Amino acid sequence: MKDIRLVVLSGPSGSGKSTAIKALEDLGFFCVDNMPVALLPKFMELLAQSGEITKVAAVVDIRERNFLKGFTPVFNELKESGYKAELVYLESSDESLVRRFSETRRRHPLADSETPLDGVTREREILTEVKANADKVVDTTDFNVHQLRDYIKEYFSGPVTREKMSVNLISFGFRYGIPTDADLVIDIRFLPNPYFISSLKWLDGKDLKVREFVLSKDETKEFLVKLRGFIDYLLPLYWKEGKSYLTIAIGCTGGRHRSVVITEVLAEELDSDMVVARKRHRDIHRL
């Protein structure tokens, strides 16, 4: 195993790759934007010979018009050569991408005389194979630039060795869609809902009153025991298969009460000498 970590960022135009690469640069990664895929193996070989750089991040996308022709075999070659290579694909909804191009008044690179949506659609088709090979898909639809920067910094500041497993916990509301980067989705809409309690309705799952309401229920207590047993069973198996990161999405109806409480509890319980547990409450501020 070569002692260089390589993070390749890809995804549609407007999904946040520029923000992500800047965040990685802040973490000490040697960063290259718009890297020709064909040059990646030679580039990594030169860095390995230098012995000074241990973390590298590169953005590859449709700006290199023909990059898809050789992307998959080149990326597989890097992994087979012993580099700790990871492909991170940034995703976002069509509406979000079109809005971002409208706000910045930029022309989509694949929409010469057409609408931005036409360019977005064509780009998704071109990137299908890349997304299918991604080690991590990050949905940036609901992120602003500051939230995406913080997410990338938190995610990649975790262990780069095989000493710990990183478990990312996301609370969300099914009303707003399932997070696309989830490895496991847990539906907890069967638990008693604080929303229907007048004194709790406008609070959120971080509030002690809401937490006590949810955790005091017998079905919640039994569920947490079984869920924790399920996760404890899965983690060693994922680890054995070489998976260093696991994203678990916990969903209730609106993403403000029950899912937040359960995510908070799991983050507290899972964080240990073997696991780095991180949490994010995607929909907690939605009303």
C-alpha positions as CSV (number, residue, x, y, z in Angstrom):
1,M,0.0,0.0,0.0
2,K,1.5,3.3,-1.1
3,D,1.4,6.0,1.7
4,I,-0.5,8.6,-0.4
5,R,-4.2,9.3,0.0
6,L,-5.9,10.3,-3.3
7,V,-9.4,11.9,-3.3
8,V,-10.9,12.3,-6.8
9,L,-13.8,14.8,-6.9
10,S,-16.4,14.6,-9.7
11,G,-20.0,15.5,-10.3
12,P,-22.1,17.8,-12.4
13,S,-21.2,21.5,-12.9
14,G,-22.6,23.6,-10.1
15,S,-22.6,20.8,-7.5
16,G,-19.9,22.3,-5.4
17,K,-16.6,20.9,-6.5
18,S,-14.8,24.2,-6.3
19,T,-16.0,24.6,-2.7
20,A,-15.0,21.1,-1.8
21,I,-11.5,21.3,-3.3
22,K,-10.9,24.5,-1.4
23,A,-12.0,22.8,1.9
24,L,-9.6,19.9,1.2
25,E,-6.8,22.4,0.5
26,D,-7.5,23.9,4.0
27,L,-7.0,20.3,5.4
28,G,-3.5,20.1,3.9
29,F,-4.3,18.2,0.7
30,F,-2.2,19.0,-2.4
31,C,-5.0,20.0,-4.7
32,V,-5.3,20.1,-8.5
33,D,-8.4,21.3,-10.4
34,N,-9.4,20.0,-13.8
35,M,-6.7,17.2,-13.8
36,P,-6.6,15.2,-17.1
37,V,-7.3,11.7,-16.2
38,A,-4.6,10.2,-18.4
39,L,-2.0,12.1,-16.4
40,L,-3.1,10.9,-13.0
41,P,-1.0,7.7,-12.8
42,K,2.2,9.6,-13.8
43,F,1.3,12.5,-11.5
44,M,0.9,10.1,-8.5
45,E,4.1,8.3,-9.4
46,L,6.0,11.6,-9.2
47,L,4.5,12.5,-5.9
48,A,5.3,9.1,-4.5
49,Q,8.9,9.6,-5.5
50,S,9.1,12.9,-3.8
51,G,8.1,11.4,-0.4
52,E,6.8,14.7,0.9
53,I,3.1,14.7,-0.1
54,T,0.8,12.2,1.6
55,K,-2.7,13.7,0.7
56,V,-3.8,14.6,-2.8
57,A,-7.2,15.8,-4.2
58,A,-8.0,16.2,-7.8
59,V,-11.1,17.4,-9.6
60,V,-12.0,15.7,-12.9
61,D,-15.2,16.5,-14.8
62,I,-16.6,17.4,-18.2
63,R,-14.3,20.3,-18.7
64,E,-11.9,17.6,-20.0
65,R,-14.3,16.7,-22.8
66,N,-13.0,13.2,-23.4
67,F,-12.1,12.2,-19.8
68,L,-14.8,9.5,-19.5
69,K,-13.2,7.4,-22.2
70,G,-10.4,6.4,-19.9
71,F,-11.6,7.2,-16.5
72,T,-12.7,3.8,-15.1
73,P,-9.6,1.8,-16.2
74,V,-7.3,4.6,-15.0
75,F,-8.9,4.9,-11.6
76,N,-9.0,1.1,-11.1
77,E,-5.3,1.1,-12.1
78,L,-4.5,3.6,-9.3
79,K,-6.3,1.5,-6.7
80,E,-4.6,-1.7,-7.9
81,S,-1.2,0.1,-7.7
82,G,-1.7,0.5,-4.0
83,Y,-2.9,4.1,-3.7
84,K,-5.6,4.9,-1.1
85,A,-7.8,6.2,-3.8
86,E,-11.4,7.3,-3.2
87,L,-13.9,8.7,-5.8
88,V,-16.3,11.3,-4.2
89,Y,-19.2,12.3,-6.4
90,L,-21.1,15.5,-5.6
91,E,-24.7,15.3,-6.6
92,S,-27.5,17.9,-6.6
93,S,-31.1,18.2,-7.9
94,D,-31.8,19.6,-11.3
95,E,-33.7,22.5,-9.8
96,S,-30.7,23.4,-7.5
97,L,-28.2,23.2,-10.3
98,V,-30.3,25.4,-12.6
99,R,-30.9,27.9,-9.8
100,R,-27.1,28.1,-9.1
101,F,-26.4,28.9,-12.7
102,S,-29.1,31.5,-12.8
103,E,-27.8,33.2,-9.6
104,T,-24.2,33.3,-10.8
105,R,-25.3,34.1,-14.4
106,R,-22.8,31.5,-15.7
107,R,-23.5,29.5,-18.9
108,H,-23.6,25.8,-18.4
109,P,-20.6,24.3,-20.3
110,L,-22.8,21.9,-22.2
111,A,-25.6,24.3,-23.1
112,D,-24.2,26.4,-25.9
113,S,-27.5,27.9,-27.1
114,E,-29.9,26.0,-24.9
115,T,-31.3,26.3,-21.4
116,P,-29.2,25.4,-18.4
117,L,-31.6,22.4,-17.8
118,D,-30.7,21.0,-21.2
119,G,-27.0,21.1,-20.2
120,V,-27.6,19.6,-16.8
121,T,-29.6,16.7,-18.4
122,R,-26.9,16.0,-21.0
123,E,-24.1,16.2,-18.3
124,R,-25.9,13.7,-16.1
125,E,-26.0,11.2,-19.0
126,I,-22.3,11.6,-19.6
127,L,-21.4,11.2,-15.9
128,T,-23.6,8.0,-15.3
129,E,-20.6,5.6,-15.3
130,V,-18.6,7.8,-13.0
131,K,-21.4,8.1,-10.5
132,A,-21.8,4.3,-10.6
133,N,-18.2,3.8,-9.5
134,A,-18.2,6.4,-6.7
135,D,-17.1,5.4,-3.3
136,K,-19.1,8.2,-1.8
137,V,-22.0,10.3,-3.1
138,V,-22.7,13.6,-1.4
139,D,-26.0,15.3,-2.1
140,T,-25.4,19.1,-2.0
141,T,-28.9,20.2,-2.8
142,D,-29.6,21.6,0.6
143,F,-26.1,22.9,1.3
144,N,-25.0,26.5,1.0
145,V,-21.3,27.0,0.4
146,H,-20.5,27.3,4.1
147,Q,-22.4,24.1,5.0
148,L,-20.7,22.1,2.2
149,R,-17.3,23.4,3.3
150,D,-17.9,22.3,6.9
151,Y,-19.2,18.9,5.8
152,I,-16.2,18.2,3.6
153,K,-13.8,19.3,6.3
154,E,-15.5,17.2,8.9
155,Y,-15.8,14.1,6.7
156,F,-12.1,14.2,5.5
157,S,-10.6,15.2,8.8
158,G,-11.4,11.7,10.0
159,P,-8.9,8.8,10.0
160,V,-7.0,7.9,6.9
161,T,-5.7,4.7,8.3
162,R,-7.5,1.5,9.1
163,E,-7.5,2.2,12.8
164,K,-11.1,3.5,13.1
165,M,-14.3,3.4,11.1
166,S,-16.2,6.7,10.4
167,V,-19.9,6.5,10.8
168,N,-21.9,9.5,9.5
169,L,-25.4,9.9,11.0
170,I,-27.9,12.0,9.2
171,S,-31.4,12.9,10.5
172,F,-33.9,13.8,7.8
173,G,-37.6,14.1,7.0
174,F,-39.1,11.8,4.5
175,R,-41.3,14.8,3.4
176,Y,-38.1,16.3,1.8
177,G,-36.7,13.1,0.3
178,I,-34.2,10.4,1.3
179,P,-30.5,11.5,1.4
180,T,-28.8,10.2,-1.7
181,D,-25.5,9.4,0.0
182,A,-27.1,7.1,2.6
183,D,-25.8,3.5,2.9
184,L,-28.5,2.6,5.3
185,V,-31.9,4.2,5.7
186,I,-33.8,3.7,9.0
187,D,-37.5,4.7,9.0
188,I,-38.7,5.7,12.6
189,R,-42.1,7.1,11.7
190,F,-43.6,4.4,13.9
191,L,-42.4,6.1,17.1
192,P,-44.8,8.5,19.0
193,N,-44.6,11.9,17.4
194,P,-43.9,15.0,19.6
195,Y,-45.4,17.1,16.8
196,F,-48.9,16.4,18.0
197,I,-48.1,17.6,21.5
198,S,-48.8,21.3,21.6
199,S,-46.0,22.1,24.1
200,L,-43.5,20.3,21.9
201,K,-44.6,21.0,18.4
202,W,-42.4,24.0,17.8
203,L,-39.3,22.6,19.5
204,D,-36.8,20.3,17.9
205,G,-35.1,17.0,18.9
206,K,-32.2,18.8,20.6
207,D,-34.5,20.2,23.2
208,L,-34.5,18.2,26.5
209,K,-38.3,18.1,26.7
210,V,-38.6,16.5,23.2
211,R,-35.7,14.1,23.9
212,E,-37.4,13.0,27.2
213,F,-40.7,12.5,25.4
214,V,-39.3,10.3,22.7
215,L,-36.9,8.3,24.9
216,S,-39.5,7.6,27.6
217,K,-41.6,5.5,25.3
218,D,-41.3,1.7,25.7
219,E,-41.2,1.2,21.9
220,T,-38.3,3.7,21.6
221,K,-36.3,1.9,24.3
222,E,-36.9,-1.5,22.6
223,F,-36.1,-0.1,19.2
224,L,-32.8,1.4,20.3
225,V,-31.6,-1.8,21.8
226,K,-32.4,-3.7,18.6
227,L,-31.0,-1.0,16.3
228,R,-27.8,-0.8,18.3
229,G,-27.5,-4.6,18.1
230,F,-28.1,-4.5,14.3
231,I,-25.4,-1.8,13.8
232,D,-22.9,-3.5,16.1
233,Y,-23.4,-6.7,13.9
234,L,-22.9,-4.8,10.6
235,L,-19.9,-2.7,11.4
236,P,-17.3,-5.5,11.7
237,L,-18.7,-7.0,8.4
238,Y,-18.4,-3.7,6.6
239,W,-14.9,-3.2,8.1
240,K,-13.9,-6.7,6.9
241,E,-14.9,-5.8,3.4
242,G,-12.6,-2.7,3.5
243,K,-15.3,-0.1,4.0
244,S,-13.9,2.8,6.2
245,Y,-17.0,5.0,6.0
246,L,-20.7,4.3,6.6
247,T,-23.5,6.7,6.3
248,I,-26.7,5.9,8.2
249,A,-29.8,8.1,7.6
250,I,-32.5,8.2,10.3
251,G,-35.8,9.5,9.0
252,C,-39.1,10.7,10.5
253,T,-41.9,12.7,8.8
254,G,-40.4,16.2,9.0
255,G,-36.9,15.6,10.3
256,R,-37.2,17.9,13.3
257,H,-38.1,15.7,16.3
258,R,-37.8,11.9,16.4
259,S,-35.0,11.5,13.9
260,V,-33.0,14.2,15.6
261,V,-33.3,12.5,19.0
262,I,-32.4,9.1,17.7
263,T,-29.4,10.5,15.7
264,E,-28.1,12.3,18.8
265,V,-28.4,9.1,20.9
266,L,-26.6,7.0,18.3
267,A,-23.8,9.5,17.9
268,E,-23.2,9.4,21.7
269,E,-23.3,5.7,21.9
270,L,-21.3,4.7,18.8
271,D,-18.4,7.1,19.3
272,S,-15.6,4.9,20.7
273,D,-12.0,3.7,20.3
274,M,-13.1,1.9,17.2
275,V,-15.6,4.3,15.7
276,V,-15.7,8.0,14.9
277,A,-19.3,9.0,14.9
278,R,-20.4,12.2,13.2
279,K,-23.9,13.7,13.0
280,R,-25.8,16.1,10.8
281,H,-29.4,17.2,11.1
282,R,-30.4,18.0,7.5
283,D,-34.0,19.2,8.1
284,I,-34.0,20.4,11.7
285,H,-34.7,24.0,10.7
286,R,-37.5,23.3,8.3
287,L,-41.0,24.1,9.6
